[in-house]
Every structure is written in C-alpha cells, then in structure tokens.
Amino acid sequence: MDEYRPTLRLPKRVVLLGNDVFAWIASSMLLSRFGPLGIRITVCPGGQSAPSRAFTTTPAFGRFLKNLGVDEHDMLRACQGTYCLASQFSDWAHEGRDFWQPIGQFPHRLLGQELFDVWLSERKAGRLLRPLHSYSAHWTASLARKCPQAFGGESAFQDSGEYGYHGDLSGLRDWLRQLAMANGVEAVEGPIDRVFPNGRGGIAQVKLQSGQAVPGDFFVDLRPGESEDTEQRVMTVRQPGVRQVPVFTRCVATESGWVTVTPLADQTEYRLIYPAALTTDEAAQQQLRHVIRSSVASQTDEMAQVQIEGCGRPAGIDWRDNVVTVGAVTDRLETFSGTAMHLHHAAIERLVSLFPNRRVGRATRTEFCQRTQQMLQQNDEFCQVHWRLAAQRPSAWGQWLSERTGDDGLLAVYDQAGLISPRDPQTPPAWQYQSLLAAAGRLPQRPQLSTATLPPAETGRLLRELVKHNEALVADLPLHEEMLDWIHSRPFPESQAG
C-alpha cells in the first residue's frame, strides 16, 4: 500500500499589514508553524506605530513565548516587564471596598465538587465569612508581593504557567520585531499608497509611497479599522515607579470612569477611561491626579505629560478570498485581564488551523469569521459583567452604565443556581465569572443541590487546609522586586523607594 502524502498548495508569500505589536506576534506564530515549509513571511508596517502604552497578558502569552523557544526574562528586560497574578478592583461595586480576581486558577476540587460550589454552600449555610478569592494561591502571593518564579528553584506557578505579565507595548513590539527578523521574517518599510485587488475580492499586491510593490498570495490585515463608537476617551500618564512593585493590576473606579494602574519595572502607568459626554478633560485629569496621589502616598501635584486619545469599538472580523481582516481584535481597547493580546493569539491560532491550503473555500472562511466573532461576543459579555457591577455604585459613571446595560440571560441563570453556560475555550471560563461576581458580593440564590450532603466538619477542615497549602506554596518565593532587580540587573534608586 502506497504511503499517503498529502499535497498542499501553500501560499508562497504571506503579507502582514500593520505596524503594531500584533503584526510581529502574528509573524512569529506563522513563521514557527509554516517557516519550515518554505513560506515567506513579510510585514508591511504601512504607517506610524501606535502610541506606546502598558499591556497586561493572560497565561497564554507565556505559552506563546515557550512555543517560540525564547526566555521570558529577555522579553521582560526589553519592555520594562513585571509579573501579574491578579486584578484588584477598588471602589468598583461599592465605594471604599476592594475585590479581587485571580488571573489563573489551580485545579482545586474538594470532595468531588468545584471549589466555588463548596464555598457557596458553606457561605449560604452561614458557616463561612472568607471571600472566595482568599482561597486562591494567586491572591495569597499578590498580597505578599511574591514573584511567581523562584531563583532556580521550583514554583507551582512556574510549573503550571498560570501567570501573566505587565510591560511596555512599544518595547515588546521592538523586541518581537528583532526576534522575527532574526528568524527570517522580512520587513518592508514605508506607508501604503495603494492596494491593488485581484479581481476575486482579495488583494494582489500593495504599493508603497516609495513606489515599491509588495505582492502576496495571502494577506492578514492588522491595521486599525474604522471605529463604530467614539463615546469613550483615554487619558494616560506615567509616573516614576516605586520600590515595592505590585504583582497585580489595580482598577480604580472614579466618578466618571475607571483608572487602570499598571506597574512596570521603572514606571507606573495610570490610564483613565471615561465617557466623553460625562466629564471634561480637565475634570478627568483631576480624578486621575487623585488616584495617583492615593496610589503612591504622595502629596505632590506634579504629573508627567498626559496623553489623551479617543477610543471606540472597531469593526468586525472578515475573511474574503486571500485577505483576513482582524482589526476587531487588534484595535480593541485593553480592558481587563489582557483581553486584546489574548484575543489576538486566539484569532491567529484559529487562522493557522484553517489555512494554509490555497483551496480553502467559502465554508472555511465563514467558519473562521463566525467562530472568531462568537469569541469576541463572549469576551464582550465578560466585560459587560464588569459594567453591571460598576453600575451598582452611586456615581455619574454608575448611572451612565446602568442606562447602557440591560438584563442578561447569562447572569439570570447564575443568579438562580450559580451556573454559567459553556464558553468558547478562548474566552474567560465559568470560574472567572463566578469568581468576579462572588467577589463583588453578587451571590446565587442557592448552591448546587449536589453539595447538600457534604459533611460540614470535613468541608470546613479542607477549606482551612487549602488556605495553609497556599501559604506554604508562596512562603519560599522571592519578593517581586527582588526578582525584578535580578532580571533587569540594576539597583532601584533609593530616592524612589516607597
């Protein structure tokens, strides 16, 4: 019997249009998968880079680095990188109160039940006061300012890969560009002057203003698209960092929006997102100043240069002929838990699984568009959960949100029985919904009936043992700032100690 040898009509040249970090991530992903097959990858920036800003990733980005075979410390050094284990929400659902959401979860089950169901049963029975997030090793490490990695030793976080990163997007872009080009990706510099169609709804080539033509068999368009909604604005400022570097992202609700506080190795970025119709830029700047002063315990009113830009909702996903447009992923505003970076990874991974055969037809393109659009929709549902929680707060922003967030069938089922319908594997799983809602004080009416027969004494003992187990996991881990000193190889100025 003859050996089966499939024949693939691979595109010989794949062209990525865009000059942001997403184009270089996509180029590395495509090169690692198809480079050995002789495919040529070209990045055509086509214009100015996006302004620099801080980013947060999910654990998926660490897996991306491992697939490339690169050291995460090299990445952290290139972009003022730090580690991330959780998000802290301050003044969000209720003023003066915090709640937490871990960025990852270890597979804890107690007496054959999910941790959330066991915790809820005990809470409803009045035998438990501890919040759900306090049973998370990520929360325990965040509170202790412990790094998820150890100095040459073992770490449960390191073994599982359940941690993320903070960093500077422009530094990450430049590092990924250098890495991709060293591995064979070609960069064609210059603004795009004209796009030539191929007669089938796709692209034959693009022409730069310099006159150089860039032909391709397959194009991935990662350029920013037209925004459908420009209600929101973003105000960003970076201040000198502090010695005790948090290992979590902080989200602070204000009267007119929310501030994301992202710790970098040498700086801290404060980003206020607010509706343009709700407040003036001057009033927004005062709110941002207040958060900065409370965060660094400083009485100074001096702020570094403030950057203000508009933002909105980009257009959808589209794959026509030999062109895939993914602006709805790459042009998204970074909101919670590394959303934009994670969605980009997921979209490119799906693209990789569905091409490279040039015989790919309408059914495959439709499947990609539908599945990716569903992924974006479910991610938006998760963001809407945050909005519903913030709408509880008696503020102008809370009122603005309550007028724009309606009832959700997804949460109606959760409110009754604590259940979340099955999610796309690349969107936040059910436990993240449960963790977020429970942390904000929104509990289901009743626990799962399967927990009714759990022995209370044994359940209480196991929950206490879980807390001790998490404390033991992080006890020998180094402080976050100690690991950062070692990675970035420079002592922190004493004048900035805080």
C-alpha positions in Angstrom: 0.0 0.0 0.0 1.4 3.4 -1.0 2.2 5.9 1.7 -0.3 8.7 2.0 1.4 12.0 1.1 -0.9 15.0 1.1 -0.3 17.8 -1.4 -0.9 21.2 -0.1 -1.0 24.3 -2.3 0.6 26.5 0.2 0.7 30.3 -0.3 4.3 31.2 -1.1 4.2 34.7 0.4 2.1 35.8 3.4 2.0 39.6 3.9 1.0 41.1 7.2 -0.3 44.7 7.1 0.3 46.6 10.3 2.9 48.2 12.4 1.8 47.4 15.9 2.9 44.6 18.2 0.2 42.3 16.9 1.7 42.1 13.4 5.0 40.9 14.9 3.3 38.4 17.2 1.4 37.1 14.2 4.5 36.9 12.1 6.3 34.8 14.7 3.3 32.5 15.1 3.0 31.9 11.3 6.8 31.5 10.9 7.1 29.0 13.6 4.3 26.9 12.1 4.9 27.3 8.3 8.5 28.6 8.0 9.9 25.0 7.7 7.5 24.5 4.8 9.2 27.3 2.8 6.5 30.0 3.3 7.9 33.6 3.1 6.5 36.0 5.7 6.6 39.8 5.1 5.5 42.5 7.5 4.4 45.7 5.7 4.0 48.4 8.5 2.3 50.9 6.3 2.5 54.0 8.6 3.2 55.3 12.1 3.3 53.0 15.1 0.5 53.1 17.7 1.4 55.2 20.7 3.2 53.4 23.5 1.1 52.1 26.4 1.3 49.4 29.0 -0.1 46.0 28.5 -1.2 43.0 30.6 -1.2 39.4 29.4 -3.0 36.2 30.3 -1.1 33.0 30.8 -1.5 32.3 27.1 1.3 34.7 26.3 3.7 32.7 28.4 2.8 29.6 26.3 3.5 31.7 23.2 7.0 32.5 24.4 7.7 28.8 25.2 6.5 27.8 21.7 9.0 30.3 20.2 11.7 28.8 22.4 12.7 32.2 23.9 13.5 33.2 27.5 10.7 35.2 29.2 13.4 37.2 31.1 14.7 38.5 27.7 11.2 39.7 27.0 10.8 41.3 30.4 14.1 43.2 30.0 13.0 44.5 26.6 9.8 46.1 27.8 10.2 47.1 31.5 8.3 43.9 32.2 6.9 42.7 35.5 4.7 39.8 36.6 1.0 39.7 37.1 -1.1 37.3 39.2 -4.4 39.1 39.7 -6.5 42.2 39.3 -7.6 44.3 42.3 -10.8 46.3 41.8 -11.1 49.3 44.2 -14.3 51.3 44.7 -15.9 49.3 42.0 -19.2 47.8 43.0 -19.1 49.7 46.4 -17.1 52.7 47.3 -14.4 52.1 49.9 -14.3 48.3 49.2 -12.0 46.1 47.2 -12.5 42.8 45.5 -10.0 40.6 43.6 -9.9 38.4 40.6 -7.0 36.0 40.2 -5.5 35.7 36.7 -5.3 31.9 36.9 -6.5 29.0 39.0 -5.0 25.8 40.2 -7.3 22.8 39.8 -8.8 22.6 43.3 -11.7 20.4 43.9 -13.0 19.5 47.3 -14.9 16.3 48.0 -15.6 15.9 44.3 -17.1 19.4 43.9 -15.9 22.6 42.3 -14.4 25.0 44.9 -17.0 27.7 44.0 -19.9 25.3 44.8 -18.4 24.2 48.1 -17.6 27.7 49.1 -21.1 28.9 48.2 -22.8 26.1 50.1 -20.8 27.0 53.2 -21.5 30.7 52.8 -25.2 30.2 52.4 -25.2 28.0 55.5 -23.7 30.8 57.5 -20.5 28.8 58.3 -18.1 30.9 56.3 -17.2 34.5 56.0 -13.9 34.4 54.0 -14.3 35.7 50.4 -13.9 33.2 47.5 -10.7 34.9 46.2 -9.0 34.3 49.6 -8.7 30.6 48.7 -6.6 31.4 45.6 -2.9 31.0 45.7 -2.7 33.9 43.2 -4.3 36.2 45.8 -2.1 34.9 48.6 1.0 35.6 46.5 -0.3 39.0 45.4 -1.0 40.1 49.0 2.5 39.0 50.0 4.1 40.7 46.9 5.7 37.3 45.9 7.0 36.6 42.4 5.5 33.5 40.6 9.1 32.4 39.8 11.8 31.3 42.1 15.6 31.8 41.9 16.4 28.5 40.3 14.0 26.5 42.4 10.6 25.1 42.0 7.4 27.1 41.9 3.8 25.9 41.4 3.1 29.0 39.3 6.1 28.3 37.1 5.2 24.7 36.7 1.6 25.4 35.7 2.3 28.6 33.7 -0.7 30.2 35.3 0.6 33.8 35.5 0.8 36.8 33.2 3.0 39.8 32.6 2.9 43.6 32.5 5.1 45.6 30.1 5.5 48.4 27.7 3.9 47.7 24.3 6.4 49.6 22.2 9.3 47.8 23.9 7.6 44.5 23.3 7.0 45.4 19.6 10.6 46.3 19.0 11.8 43.1 20.7 9.4 40.9 18.7 10.4 42.7 15.5 14.0 42.0 16.1 13.3 38.4 17.0 11.1 37.8 14.0 13.6 39.4 11.5 16.5 37.4 13.0 14.4 34.2 12.3 13.7 35.2 8.7 10.7 37.5 8.6 11.1 40.3 6.1 10.1 43.9 6.9 9.1 46.3 4.1 9.2 49.9 5.3 7.1 52.8 4.2 3.4 54.0 4.2 1.0 52.1 1.9 -0.1 54.3 -1.1 -2.4 51.9 -2.9 -4.0 48.5 -2.7 -4.5 46.5 -5.9 -7.4 44.0 -5.9 -7.0 40.6 -7.5 -10.5 40.5 -9.1 -11.9 38.0 -6.7 -12.5 40.3 -3.7 -8.9 39.9 -2.4 -5.6 41.6 -2.8 -3.0 41.0 -5.5 -0.4 43.5 -4.1 0.1 46.7 -2.2 2.2 49.6 -3.4 4.2 51.8 -1.0 4.6 55.6 -1.4 8.2 54.9 -2.4 6.8 53.0 -5.4 7.8 49.6 -4.2 5.3 46.9 -4.9 4.6 44.1 -2.3 2.8 41.2 -3.9 1.5 38.3 -1.8 -0.6 35.1 -2.0 -2.2 35.7 1.4 -2.7 38.9 3.3 -3.5 39.4 7.0 -4.7 43.0 7.7 -4.0 44.0 11.2 -4.3 47.8 10.7 -6.7 49.8 12.9 -10.2 49.9 11.4 -12.9 52.4 11.4 -14.5 52.8 14.9 -18.2 52.4 15.3 -18.4 54.1 18.6 -16.3 57.0 19.9 -18.1 57.7 23.2 -15.0 56.9 25.3 -11.7 58.7 25.8 -8.4 57.5 27.3 -6.1 59.6 29.4 -2.7 58.2 30.1 0.2 59.3 32.3 3.4 57.6 33.5 5.0 58.3 36.8 8.2 57.1 38.4 7.9 53.6 39.8 8.1 52.6 43.5 10.4 50.1 45.2 7.7 47.7 46.3 6.4 46.7 42.9 2.9 45.1 43.0 2.4 41.8 41.3 -1.1 42.7 40.2 -3.1 45.2 38.1 -5.2 47.7 40.0 -8.5 49.0 38.6 -9.9 52.0 40.5 -13.4 53.3 39.8 -13.8 57.1 39.8 -16.8 59.4 39.5 -16.6 59.3 35.7 -14.8 56.1 34.7 -12.0 53.9 35.9 -8.3 54.0 36.2 -6.0 51.1 35.4 -2.8 51.1 37.3 -0.1 49.0 35.6 3.2 48.5 37.4 6.3 48.5 35.1 9.9 47.9 36.3 10.8 51.6 36.4 7.5 53.3 36.0 3.8 53.0 36.8 1.2 53.8 34.1 -2.2 55.3 35.0 -4.8 55.1 32.4 -8.2 56.7 32.9 -11.0 55.5 30.6 -14.1 57.8 30.7 -17.1 58.7 28.5 -16.5 62.0 26.7 -20.1 63.1 27.3 -19.8 62.6 31.1 -16.9 64.8 32.0 -14.4 67.3 30.7 -10.8 66.5 30.1 -9.8 68.9 32.8 -12.1 67.3 35.4 -10.9 63.8 34.3 -7.3 64.9 34.8 -8.2 65.9 38.4 -9.7 62.4 39.0 -6.5 60.8 37.6 -4.4 63.0 39.8 -6.4 61.9 42.9 -5.8 58.2 42.1 -2.1 58.8 41.5 -1.7 60.6 44.9 -3.6 57.8 46.7 -1.6 55.1 45.0 1.9 56.4 45.8 1.1 58.1 49.1 2.5 61.3 47.8 1.2 64.8 48.3 2.8 66.2 45.1 0.5 67.6 42.4 3.2 67.2 39.7 2.3 64.8 36.9 4.3 63.8 33.9 3.0 64.5 30.4 -0.6 63.5 29.9 -1.7 61.8 26.7 -5.4 61.9 25.7 -6.9 60.0 22.8 -10.2 58.8 21.6 -11.3 55.2 21.5 -14.2 53.1 20.4 -15.5 49.8 19.1 -13.7 48.6 15.9 -15.4 46.9 13.1 -15.9 43.1 12.8 -13.9 40.1 11.6 -13.8 39.4 7.8 -12.1 36.8 5.6 -12.6 37.3 1.9 -10.7 35.4 -0.7 -7.0 35.8 0.3 -7.4 38.6 2.9 -8.2 38.2 6.6 -9.1 41.4 8.4 -8.8 41.2 12.2 -9.0 44.8 13.2 -11.7 43.9 15.7 -9.1 42.0 17.6 -6.0 44.2 17.3 -7.8 47.5 17.6 -9.6 46.7 20.8 -9.2 48.8 23.9 -7.3 46.9 26.5 -9.8 46.4 29.4 -9.4 43.5 31.8 -7.1 40.6 32.1 -5.0 41.1 29.0 -8.0 41.0 26.7 -6.6 42.4 23.4 -3.4 40.3 23.4 -5.2 37.1 24.3 -7.9 37.5 21.6 -5.3 38.2 19.0 -3.5 35.0 19.9 -6.7 33.0 19.7 -7.7 34.6 16.3 -4.3 33.8 14.7 -4.2 30.3 16.1 -7.6 29.7 14.5 -6.4 31.1 11.3 -3.4 28.8 11.4 -5.6 25.8 11.9 -7.8 26.7 8.9 -5.2 27.7 6.3 -2.6 27.1 4.5 -4.2 25.2 1.7 -5.0 27.7 -1.1 -8.0 25.6 -1.9 -9.7 26.8 1.3 -13.2 27.8 0.3 -16.2 29.8 1.4 -17.2 27.3 4.1 -13.9 27.5 5.9 -13.8 31.3 5.7 -17.3 31.5 7.1 -16.4 29.1 9.9 -13.4 31.3 10.9 -15.5 34.5 10.8 -18.4 33.1 12.8 -16.2 31.4 15.5 -14.0 34.4 15.9 -16.9 36.8 16.1 -18.5 34.5 18.7 -15.3 34.6 20.7 -15.4 38.5 20.6 -19.0 38.5 21.6 -18.5 36.3 24.6 -15.5 38.4 25.6 -17.7 41.4 25.4 -20.2 39.6 27.7 -17.5 39.2 30.3 -16.7 43.0 30.0 -20.4 43.6 30.4 -20.3 41.8 33.8 -17.8 44.4 35.0 -20.1 47.2 33.8 -23.1 45.7 35.6 -21.1 45.6 38.8 -19.9 49.1 38.4 -23.4 50.3 37.7 -24.3 49.5 41.3 -22.1 52.3 42.5 -24.0 55.6 43.1 -21.9 57.8 40.8 -22.3 59.6 37.5 -20.5 56.8 35.8 -22.6 54.2 37.6 -25.7 55.9 36.3 -24.3 56.2 32.8 -23.5 52.4 32.8 -27.0 51.4 34.2 -28.6 53.2 31.2 -26.5 51.1 28.8 -26.5 47.7 30.4 -29.7 45.6 30.3 -30.7 42.2 31.6 -28.6 39.3 30.6 -29.9 35.7 30.4 -26.4 34.5 31.2 -26.5 36.1 34.6 -30.1 35.2 35.2 -29.1 31.5 35.3 -26.1 32.4 37.5 -28.3 34.3 39.9 -30.6 31.3 40.4 -28.2 28.4 40.6 -24.6 29.7 40.1 -24.3 28.2 36.7 -22.6 29.8 33.7 -23.4 28.4 30.2 -20.5 26.8 28.3 -18.0 29.3 27.0 -15.7 29.4 24.0 -12.4 27.8 25.1 -10.5 31.1 24.3 -12.8 33.3 26.4 -13.0 33.6 30.2 -14.2 30.3 31.6 -17.1 29.9 34.0 -14.9 30.0 37.1 -13.8 33.6 36.2 -17.4 34.7 36.0 -18.2 33.1 39.4 -15.0 34.5 41.0 -15.7 38.0 39.8 -19.4 38.1 40.7 -18.9 36.4 44.1 -16.0 38.8 44.9 -18.3 41.7 44.2 -21.0 40.3 46.5 -23.4 39.0 43.9 -24.2 35.5 45.0 -26.7 33.0 43.5 -29.9 32.3 45.3 -29.0 28.8 46.2 -25.9 26.5 46.0 -25.8 23.4 43.8 -28.0 20.6 45.2 -25.1 18.2 44.9 -23.4 20.0 47.8 -26.3 19.4 50.2 -24.9 16.1 51.5 -21.3 17.4 52.1 -20.2 16.9 55.8 -19.8 20.4 57.3 -16.9 19.5 59.6 -14.9 17.8 56.8 -15.7 20.7 54.4 -14.5 23.3 56.9 -11.3 21.4 57.6 -10.5 21.1 53.9 -11.1 24.8 53.3 -8.7 25.6 56.2 -6.1 23.2 54.8 -6.4 24.9 51.4 -5.5 28.3 52.9 -2.5 26.7 54.7 -1.5 25.0 51.4 -1.5 28.3 49.5 0.5 30.0 52.2 3.1 27.2 52.0 3.2 27.5 48.2 4.3 31.1 48.3 6.4 31.1 51.5 9.8 30.5 49.9 9.2 32.6 46.7 11.2 35.8 46.4 9.7 39.2 46.6 8.6 40.6 43.3 11.0 43.5 43.4 13.9 41.2 44.3 13.3 39.1 41.2 12.9 42.2 39.1 16.3 43.6 40.4 17.9 40.3 39.2 16.2 40.3 35.8 16.7 43.9 35.0 20.2 43.9 36.6 20.1 47.4 38.0 19.6 48.7 41.6 16.5 50.7 42.2 17.2 54.4 43.1 16.7 55.0 46.8 15.0 58.3 46.0 12.1 56.4 44.5 11.7 53.9 47.4 8.1 53.9 48.5 
